[in-house]
Amino acid sequence: MAFDAVIFDFGGVITASPFEAFNRLEAERGLPQDFVRSVNRLNPDGNAWALFERAEIDAATFDRMFAEEARALGHDLEGGAVLAVLAGAVRPAMVRALDVLKAQGYRLGCITNNVPTGHGAGMARSGDAADEMERIFARFEHVIESSKAGVRKPDPRIYQMMCEALALEPACCVYLDDLGINCKPAAMLGMHAIKVTSGEQALADLSAVLGVAL
């Protein structure tokens, strides 16, 4: 099947997974591995992380609420410490792939769950054209940020918003995300979803789907 657009998640796809940074923070603090993910799994649509990604609370409130949620699980960890390590390292091969895809005529979109503070892979865009992340975002025809849209993945509405912005049917789009829970609604809408476990795997799978060497 021919596709017209490739839609990317940002953190964990264009950049390394933030979960790697969370694991380092947990090790430094003597916390159980994947503790941050455990906190975020509780009340996933109404916890501190969900509210912050929809810009319904500010950074100070997130810091306090996350700390309360962490204490409820028996450990001390402030939200500010989690935000401090959120931005992941850029994967250069993924950025090169964006340029190849664009040269091949594919339309590029980005749907990112992020927070309305700072800038980086998991944070709101800075607007600084000289910033590395901004130069990457500029490659996309359209970007939807949860912190600005007021809706976050895996809500199907955010994928529909992208299709409307590109004026394309879901079946014309390939979608890449490092979380299966975010791939599922994309696939249910009709997109070809690719779950990303590494940069190399993502590029291999995308190359196979599109028939383009990446």
Backbone as CSV, one residue per row, in Angstrom:
resi,resn,N_x,N_y,N_z,CA_x,CA_y,CA_z,C_x,C_y,C_z
1,MET,0.844,-1.194,0.000,0.000,0.000,0.000,0.879,1.244,0.000
2,ALA,0.482,2.267,-0.737,1.233,3.523,-0.767,0.789,4.417,0.381
3,PHE,1.751,5.076,0.993,1.473,6.006,2.086,1.897,7.408,1.667
4,ASP,1.200,8.395,2.201,1.501,9.795,1.879,2.256,10.516,2.986
5,ALA,2.099,10.062,4.216,2.681,10.788,5.345,3.260,9.836,6.379
6,VAL,4.267,10.315,7.093,4.835,9.588,8.225,4.736,10.512,9.437
7,ILE,4.112,10.014,10.478,3.875,10.796,11.689,4.695,10.198,12.822
8,PHE,5.468,11.042,13.477,6.401,10.590,14.507,6.001,11.084,15.894
9,ASP,6.183,10.238,16.877,6.315,10.691,18.256,7.691,11.348,18.347
10,PHE,7.946,12.148,19.370,9.255,12.799,19.470,10.140,12.110,20.516
11,GLY,9.810,12.255,21.791,10.614,11.607,22.826,10.508,10.096,22.746
12,GLY,11.636,9.419,22.650,11.649,7.962,22.532,11.671,7.472,21.101
13,VAL,11.537,8.404,20.142,11.609,8.052,18.722,12.689,8.899,18.054
14,ILE,12.454,10.198,17.962,13.491,11.086,17.428,14.634,11.218,18.428
15,THR,14.300,11.152,19.708,15.325,11.168,20.754,15.305,9.829,21.485
16,ALA,16.339,9.596,22.266,16.389,8.391,23.088,15.243,8.420,24.093
17,SER,14.851,7.252,24.553,13.719,7.149,25.467,13.994,7.859,26.785
18,PRO,13.037,8.664,27.260,13.203,9.293,28.573,13.234,8.265,29.704
19,PHE,12.723,7.060,29.444,12.727,6.039,30.481,14.154,5.664,30.889
20,GLU,15.096,5.785,29.954,16.493,5.519,30.290,16.985,6.531,31.312
21,ALA,16.612,7.804,31.119,17.002,8.847,32.065,16.300,8.641,33.407
22,PHE,15.034,8.226,33.359,14.315,7.969,34.609,15.000,6.850,35.397
23,ASN,15.453,5.804,34.695,16.135,4.697,35.379,17.428,5.163,36.038
24,ARG,18.162,6.062,35.364,19.389,6.588,35.981,19.051,7.390,37.240
25,LEU,18.000,8.192,37.167,17.577,8.975,38.331,17.179,8.050,39.477
26,GLU,16.456,6.992,39.147,16.032,6.035,40.183,17.232,5.386,40.842
27,ALA,18.229,5.024,40.045,19.439,4.407,40.608,20.167,5.383,41.522
28,GLU,20.253,6.641,41.102,20.922,7.665,41.913,20.207,7.885,43.241
29,ARG,18.888,7.784,43.234,18.085,8.035,44.439,17.829,6.773,45.264
30,GLY,18.305,5.626,44.777,18.058,4.383,45.489,16.608,3.940,45.424
31,LEU,15.934,4.265,44.328,14.528,3.905,44.140,14.417,2.644,43.297
32,PRO,13.305,1.941,43.393,13.118,0.751,42.543,13.161,1.132,41.062
33,GLN,13.698,0.247,40.242,13.712,0.508,38.810,12.289,0.651,38.293
34,ASP,12.098,1.615,37.402,10.803,1.921,36.797,9.797,2.487,37.796
35,PHE,10.322,3.072,38.880,9.424,3.678,39.866,8.634,4.842,39.266
36,VAL,9.304,5.669,38.446,8.605,6.806,37.832,7.438,6.311,36.982
37,ARG,7.679,5.245,36.243,6.602,4.687,35.415,5.479,4.145,36.287
38,SER,5.824,3.587,37.450,4.808,3.074,38.369,3.922,4.200,38.869
39,VAL,4.534,5.341,39.189,3.756,6.501,39.637,2.819,6.947,38.518
40,ASN,3.334,6.990,37.307,2.550,7.495,36.182,1.450,6.539,35.742
41,ARG,1.562,5.269,36.142,0.511,4.308,35.782,-0.723,4.450,36.668
42,LEU,-0.566,5.059,37.845,-1.697,5.240,38.738,-2.580,6.374,38.216
43,ASN,-3.877,6.102,38.098,-4.819,7.114,37.617,-4.266,7.782,36.359
44,PRO,-4.006,7.029,35.291,-3.239,7.533,34.145,-3.852,8.710,33.403
45,ASP,-5.151,8.949,33.561,-5.746,10.089,32.865,-5.940,11.299,33.774
46,GLY,-5.689,11.116,35.074,-5.931,12.227,35.994,-4.814,12.474,36.979
47,ASN,-3.650,11.802,36.788,-2.539,12.025,37.710,-1.777,13.299,37.338
48,ALA,-0.726,13.588,38.099,0.030,14.827,37.881,0.575,14.899,36.465
49,TRP,1.095,13.778,35.979,1.700,13.778,34.642,0.656,14.081,33.569
50,ALA,-0.494,13.430,33.657,-1.555,13.645,32.668,-2.035,15.092,32.694
51,LEU,-2.241,15.622,33.877,-2.707,17.006,33.993,-1.683,17.986,33.439
52,PHE,-0.400,17.729,33.693,0.648,18.637,33.227,0.799,18.573,31.716
53,GLU,0.683,17.379,31.144,0.798,17.250,29.689,-0.376,17.901,28.961
54,ARG,-1.478,18.095,29.660,-2.603,18.832,29.068,-2.598,20.298,29.502
55,ALA,-1.542,20.711,30.190,-1.385,22.099,30.659,-2.526,22.517,31.585
56,GLU,-3.024,21.580,32.380,-4.088,21.900,33.325,-3.538,22.293,34.692
57,ILE,-2.244,22.081,34.908,-1.571,22.532,36.129,-0.227,23.132,35.737
58,ASP,0.363,23.927,36.658,1.671,24.518,36.380,2.772,23.648,36.965
59,ALA,4.039,24.063,36.737,5.182,23.250,37.152,5.235,23.069,38.664
60,ALA,4.896,24.100,39.407,4.941,24.005,40.871,3.914,22.999,41.385
61,THR,2.732,23.022,40.781,1.695,22.077,41.188,2.084,20.657,40.801
62,PHE,2.689,20.507,39.611,3.162,19.183,39.207,4.195,18.655,40.194
63,ASP,5.134,19.500,40.582,6.184,19.115,41.528,5.556,18.562,42.813
64,ARG,4.575,19.273,43.342,3.921,18.868,44.593,3.072,17.617,44.403
65,MET,2.255,17.588,43.345,1.375,16.441,43.143,2.144,15.155,42.879
66,PHE,3.205,15.248,42.059,3.994,14.047,41.778,4.631,13.529,43.065
67,ALA,5.139,14.440,43.894,5.749,14.034,45.165,4.736,13.318,46.047
68,GLU,3.495,13.813,46.057,2.445,13.163,46.846,2.143,11.775,46.311
69,GLU,2.091,11.646,44.985,1.822,10.345,44.376,2.966,9.376,44.648
70,ALA,4.203,9.884,44.627,5.354,9.032,44.924,5.316,8.553,46.368
71,ARG,4.992,9.469,47.289,4.921,9.090,48.704,3.841,8.047,48.946
72,ALA,2.757,8.133,48.171,1.677,7.144,48.311,2.160,5.742,47.952
73,LEU,3.227,5.673,47.155,3.826,4.382,46.784,5.036,4.050,47.659
74,GLY,5.270,4.881,48.668,6.286,4.553,49.669,7.660,5.130,49.460
75,HIS,7.810,6.093,48.537,9.131,6.668,48.287,9.034,8.175,48.094
76,ASP,10.157,8.839,48.316,10.218,10.293,48.136,10.878,10.631,46.807
77,LEU,10.167,11.368,45.969,10.712,11.847,44.697,9.863,13.027,44.243
78,GLU,10.509,14.180,44.140,9.790,15.374,43.725,9.661,15.425,42.209
79,GLY,8.581,16.040,41.739,8.339,16.129,40.307,9.404,16.912,39.581
80,GLY,9.965,17.917,40.241,10.994,18.731,39.603,12.204,17.922,39.183
81,ALA,12.555,16.913,39.963,13.708,16.075,39.634,13.447,15.252,38.382
82,VAL,12.200,14.836,38.195,11.832,14.072,37.014,11.898,14.963,35.769
83,LEU,11.379,16.167,35.891,11.415,17.094,34.756,12.846,17.428,34.357
84,ALA,13.741,17.488,35.332,15.120,17.888,35.060,15.849,16.912,34.148
85,VAL,15.395,15.656,34.107,16.080,14.653,33.270,15.240,14.241,32.072
86,LEU,14.150,14.963,31.822,13.183,14.513,30.832,13.701,14.512,29.405
87,ALA,14.424,15.531,29.009,14.866,15.642,27.612,15.867,14.542,27.265
88,GLY,15.604,13.804,26.193,16.493,12.732,25.771,17.478,13.192,24.713
89,ALA,18.530,12.394,24.512,19.538,12.718,23.505,18.980,12.466,22.106
90,VAL,19.301,13.356,21.182,18.821,13.231,19.804,19.482,12.031,19.125
91,ARG,18.697,11.299,18.341,19.220,10.206,17.527,19.506,10.750,16.128
92,PRO,20.770,10.991,15.784,21.099,11.605,14.490,20.549,10.835,13.291
93,ALA,20.528,9.502,13.369,20.034,8.706,12.245,18.553,8.961,11.995
94,MET,17.797,9.234,13.047,16.380,9.533,12.877,16.197,10.885,12.204
95,VAL,17.046,11.843,12.559,16.959,13.165,11.941,17.312,13.070,10.458
96,ARG,18.346,12.280,10.135,18.701,12.081,8.724,17.549,11.431,7.970
97,ALA,16.850,10.509,8.630,15.718,9.845,7.988,14.607,10.841,7.663
98,LEU,14.407,11.822,8.523,13.407,12.853,8.234,13.739,13.567,6.928
99,ASP,15.017,13.875,6.751,15.436,14.579,5.536,15.258,13.705,4.301
100,VAL,15.568,12.412,4.436,15.398,11.486,3.307,13.923,11.371,2.939
101,LEU,13.089,11.205,3.934,11.654,11.067,3.682,11.084,12.316,3.016
102,LYS,11.505,13.470,3.506,11.015,14.714,2.924,11.454,14.834,1.464
103,ALA,12.713,14.441,1.179,13.221,14.492,-0.198,12.476,13.518,-1.107
104,GLN,11.952,12.434,-0.514,11.192,11.438,-1.282,9.735,11.861,-1.470
105,GLY,9.353,12.972,-0.892,8.005,13.478,-1.094,7.004,13.124,-0.014
106,TYR,7.469,12.496,1.058,6.555,12.166,2.148,6.278,13.401,3.003
107,ARG,5.047,13.533,3.439,4.685,14.608,4.351,4.971,14.139,5.775
108,LEU,5.470,15.034,6.601,5.922,14.667,7.937,5.106,15.383,9.008
109,GLY,4.686,14.617,9.998,3.975,15.178,11.131,4.571,14.685,12.428
110,CYS,4.273,15.373,13.508,4.767,14.975,14.830,3.653,15.174,15.851
111,ILE,3.392,14.136,16.626,2.452,14.214,17.741,3.240,13.908,19.011
112,THR,3.347,14.875,19.907,4.157,14.678,21.100,3.396,15.035,22.365
113,ASN,3.413,14.126,23.322,2.960,14.451,24.668,4.105,15.187,25.350
114,ASN,3.872,16.436,25.737,4.936,17.184,26.409,4.354,18.045,27.505
115,VAL,5.221,18.722,28.232,4.784,19.523,29.372,5.098,20.991,29.116
116,PRO,4.280,21.902,29.654,4.415,23.325,29.332,5.477,24.035,30.153
117,THR,6.709,23.533,30.064,7.803,24.172,30.782,9.107,23.861,30.074
118,GLY,10.065,24.766,30.130,11.377,24.537,29.541,11.284,24.254,28.060
119,HIS,12.243,23.477,27.553,12.184,23.029,26.168,13.047,21.788,26.054
120,GLY,12.786,21.001,25.024,13.517,19.752,24.845,12.590,18.668,24.371
121,ALA,13.056,17.443,24.413,12.309,16.334,23.833,10.929,16.176,24.446
122,GLY,10.817,16.355,25.747,9.524,16.157,26.407,8.919,17.430,26.920
123,MET,9.436,18.558,26.485,8.957,19.832,26.992,8.509,20.731,25.850
124,ALA,7.733,21.737,26.189,7.175,22.620,25.178,8.279,23.269,24.348
125,ARG,7.952,23.579,23.102,8.931,24.165,22.196,9.350,25.554,22.672
126,SER,10.604,25.885,22.427,11.161,27.137,22.937,10.894,28.332,22.029
127,GLY,10.700,28.069,20.741,10.532,29.164,19.790,11.841,29.762,19.339
128,ASP,12.959,29.245,19.851,14.286,29.739,19.485,14.773,28.984,18.252
129,ALA,14.849,29.668,17.125,15.212,29.016,15.864,16.614,28.415,15.892
130,ALA,17.456,28.876,16.823,18.823,28.358,16.911,18.902,27.095,17.776
131,ASP,17.831,26.780,18.474,17.814,25.635,19.366,17.801,24.330,18.565
132,GLU,18.569,23.331,19.020,18.665,22.060,18.291,17.297,21.411,18.105
133,MET,16.495,21.382,19.158,15.182,20.758,19.058,14.296,21.510,18.075
134,GLU,14.380,22.841,18.085,13.555,23.631,17.174,13.931,23.373,15.716
135,ARG,15.208,23.154,15.458,15.641,22.865,14.083,15.082,21.529,13.619
136,ILE,14.929,20.601,14.546,14.331,19.311,14.195,12.827,19.475,13.975
137,PHE,12.162,20.161,14.884,10.722,20.369,14.744,10.384,21.082,13.435
138,ALA,11.286,21.934,12.962,11.040,22.688,11.726,10.934,21.776,10.508
139,ARG,11.403,20.542,10.623,11.321,19.603,9.504,9.902,19.069,9.305
140,PHE,9.063,19.195,10.317,7.707,18.663,10.234,6.755,19.694,9.635
141,GLU,5.859,19.199,8.796,4.831,20.074,8.228,3.866,20.546,9.309
142,HIS,3.571,19.648,10.257,2.643,20.008,11.326,3.052,19.292,12.607
143,VAL,3.010,20.001,13.723,3.347,19.447,15.036,2.174,19.678,15.972
144,ILE,1.764,18.631,16.681,0.741,18.767,17.710,1.380,18.452,19.049
145,GLU,1.358,19.418,19.962,1.892,19.262,21.305,0.725,19.146,22.289
146,SER,0.752,18.127,23.119,-0.346,17.933,24.068,-0.517,19.144,24.972
147,SER,0.609,19.760,25.356,0.542,20.880,26.296,-0.095,22.122,25.686
148,LYS,-0.206,22.147,24.368,-0.858,23.272,23.695,-2.233,22.885,23.148
149,ALA,-2.390,21.613,22.795,-3.661,21.150,22.236,-4.689,20.847,23.318
150,GLY,-4.210,20.584,24.550,-5.126,20.248,25.627,-5.665,18.836,25.545
151,VAL,-5.043,18.004,24.735,-5.395,16.597,24.603,-4.100,15.828,24.433
152,ARG,-4.040,14.620,24.967,-2.787,13.867,24.949,-3.038,12.449,24.465
153,LYS,-1.991,11.853,23.891,-2.067,10.439,23.544,-2.265,9.637,24.832
154,PRO,-3.053,8.577,24.811,-3.613,7.864,23.657,-5.036,8.281,23.262
155,ASP,-5.469,9.466,23.615,-6.796,9.931,23.201,-6.863,9.950,21.670
156,PRO,-7.801,9.224,21.060,-7.880,9.175,19.595,-8.025,10.543,18.934
157,ARG,-8.544,11.518,19.669,-8.757,12.840,19.072,-7.469,13.473,18.570
158,ILE,-6.351,13.192,19.241,-5.104,13.857,18.863,-4.604,13.331,17.514
159,TYR,-4.864,12.066,17.214,-4.485,11.498,15.919,-5.410,12.039,14.823
160,GLN,-6.682,12.171,15.166,-7.641,12.725,14.214,-7.301,14.178,13.896
161,MET,-6.820,14.918,14.901,-6.414,16.302,14.683,-5.279,16.377,13.661
162,MET,-4.344,15.441,13.745,-3.234,15.430,12.795,-3.733,15.115,11.383
163,CYS,-4.609,14.133,11.271,-5.142,13.785,9.948,-5.887,14.970,9.343
164,GLU,-6.626,15.681,10.173,-7.353,16.859,9.679,-6.376,17.947,9.246
165,ALA,-5.303,18.136,10.011,-4.319,19.164,9.667,-3.622,18.852,8.349
166,LEU,-3.385,17.552,8.095,-2.721,17.142,6.858,-3.712,16.894,5.723
167,ALA,-5.012,16.912,6.065,-6.067,16.621,5.087,-5.853,15.242,4.458
168,LEU,-5.561,14.262,5.317,-5.332,12.894,4.871,-6.166,11.925,5.695
169,GLU,-6.532,10.811,5.078,-7.183,9.737,5.812,-6.132,8.986,6.634
170,PRO,-6.519,8.426,7.782,-5.566,7.675,8.597,-4.840,6.578,7.823
171,ALA,-5.534,5.930,6.897,-4.929,4.827,6.141,-3.777,5.275,5.259
172,CYS,-3.652,6.574,5.044,-2.556,7.112,4.232,-1.306,7.400,5.071
173,CYS,-1.377,7.103,6.375,-0.308,7.520,7.292,0.361,6.347,7.993
174,VAL,1.665,6.475,8.190,2.424,5.576,9.054,2.677,6.334,10.351
175,TYR,2.554,5.652,11.484,2.742,6.304,12.789,3.768,5.538,13.607
176,LEU,4.728,6.254,14.196,5.772,5.635,15.025,5.715,6.189,16.445
177,ASP,5.738,5.279,17.429,5.717,5.680,18.840,6.420,4.597,19.647
178,ASP,7.060,4.987,20.740,7.759,3.997,21.554,6.844,3.328,22.584
179,LEU,5.594,3.771,22.679,4.660,3.167,23.625,3.533,2.459,22.882
180,GLY,3.354,1.187,23.203,2.296,0.421,22.565,0.918,1.005,22.812
181,ILE,0.709,1.572,23.997,-0.594,2.155,24.325,-0.918,3.334,23.423
182,ASN,0.123,3.985,22.886,-0.089,5.094,21.959,-0.211,4.628,20.506
183,CYS,0.365,3.476,20.207,0.252,2.917,18.858,-1.140,2.339,18.607
184,LYS,-1.752,1.795,19.654,-3.028,1.087,19.497,-4.129,1.972,18.908
185,PRO,-4.382,3.187,19.443,-5.452,3.995,18.845,-5.137,4.438,17.427
186,ALA,-3.855,4.659,17.125,-3.473,5.016,15.757,-3.840,3.876,14.805
187,ALA,-3.520,2.656,15.211,-3.830,1.493,14.381,-5.336,1.287,14.250
188,MET,-6.067,1.526,15.339,-7.517,1.345,15.299,-8.181,2.350,14.358
189,LEU,-7.567,3.517,14.204,-8.089,4.515,13.272,-7.762,4.165,11.821
190,GLY,-6.781,3.260,11.629,-6.425,2.849,10.280,-5.004,3.167,9.870
191,MET,-4.232,3.802,10.763,-2.828,4.073,10.449,-2.014,2.784,10.527
192,HIS,-0.885,2.763,9.822,0.063,1.663,9.973,0.987,2.050,11.129
193,ALA,0.829,1.398,12.267,1.575,1.772,13.466,2.830,0.929,13.626
194,ILE,3.916,1.595,14.001,5.191,0.928,14.272,5.589,1.248,15.699
195,LYS,5.719,0.211,16.544,6.190,0.411,17.915,7.711,0.447,17.897
196,VAL,8.266,1.505,18.439,9.715,1.731,18.398,10.367,1.199,19.663
197,THR,11.313,0.286,19.490,12.100,-0.212,20.622,13.537,0.284,20.567
198,SER,13.971,0.718,19.380,15.298,1.311,19.209,15.284,2.100,17.915
199,GLY,16.241,2.989,17.758,16.328,3.744,16.515,16.561,2.847,15.323
200,GLU,17.418,1.847,15.506,17.744,0.939,14.402,16.523,0.133,13.971
201,GLN,15.795,-0.383,14.943,14.595,-1.169,14.633,13.545,-0.310,13.940
202,ALA,13.374,0.924,14.423,12.376,1.821,13.842,12.678,2.100,12.380
203,LEU,13.925,2.387,12.081,14.301,2.701,10.703,14.192,1.476,9.803
204,ALA,14.541,0.304,10.324,14.422,-0.925,9.538,12.960,-1.213,9.200
205,ASP,12.080,-1.080,10.212,10.668,-1.348,9.980,10.056,-0.324,9.036
206,LEU,10.432,0.940,9.213,9.886,1.997,8.352,10.377,1.823,6.918
207,SER,11.641,1.442,6.756,12.187,1.184,5.416,11.420,0.078,4.718
208,ALA,11.108,-0.976,5.485,10.373,-2.107,4.912,8.972,-1.724,4.488
209,VAL,8.325,-0.893,5.278,6.947,-0.485,4.979,6.893,0.425,3.754
210,LEU,7.849,1.345,3.666,7.815,2.353,2.604,8.598,1.945,1.356
211,GLY,9.517,1.000,1.510,10.371,0.643,0.386,11.400,1.722,0.099
212,VAL,11.801,2.430,1.157,12.793,3.508,1.044,13.965,3.173,1.954
213,ALA,15.180,3.272,1.429,16.357,2.982,2.228,16.586,4.103,3.237
214,LEU,16.520,3.749,4.519,16.745,4.715,5.593,17.924,4.268,6.455
